[in-house]
């Protein structure tokens, strides 16, 4: 928990606020696919691991950075890197993969847990603010 102006603010609320910034940015930039990417992200980290997921996002981001639809990956990477830096796991947000690989096993597990929690908020906020397009498609079939 974080103490701020004599109030105790849970870390989960800070995660939610951090994720909210990026959801709002995606909405402002008209990144419709961001919601789709965000909804898949927590499961991808759980199944593949944090570093493989970051490598995947970096590959997608660098491969098609110019296309509007793939800027969503860049935004997700920025969200993760910003949160990990705030939590003290990173010194430089640009070298996220390299810095994660130098963490001890215990730090890496904790960083992975933090990212899964953050991506969970990102997913929930996307569903709330951007709508759940999957539900509408299923209902039409």
Protein Blocks (a to p, Z undefined) as FASTA:
>chain_A
ZZeehiacdfklmmmmmmmmmmmmmmmnopaklmmmmmmmmmmmmmnopklmmmmmmmmm
mmmmmpmklmmmmmmmmmmmmmmmmnopafblklmmmmmmmpcfklmmmmmmmmmmmmmm
mmmmmmmmnopfklmmmmmZZ
